[in-house]
Amino acid sequence: MSIYELTQKVKTSGQKRTHEQRMKLLKEAHVLDARGGFDRKFFTSSDSDDHSASSTVQA
């Protein structure tokens, strides 16, 4: 499969997902924690601001 075909497949499958499905995928990938905020294991701020690590995603 070429890069172009793979890109088109990803774009097409992404358009069919509901908000709940997208959130589930992000949680399973450890991008978001159970509360919908950024997972602190992978997303930390270099300064002492806690708001960036605990913000929620709105889509």
ABEGO torsion letter per residue (X at the ends): XBAAAAAAAAAAAAAABBAAAAAAAAAAAGABBAAGBBBAAABBBABABAAAAABBBBX
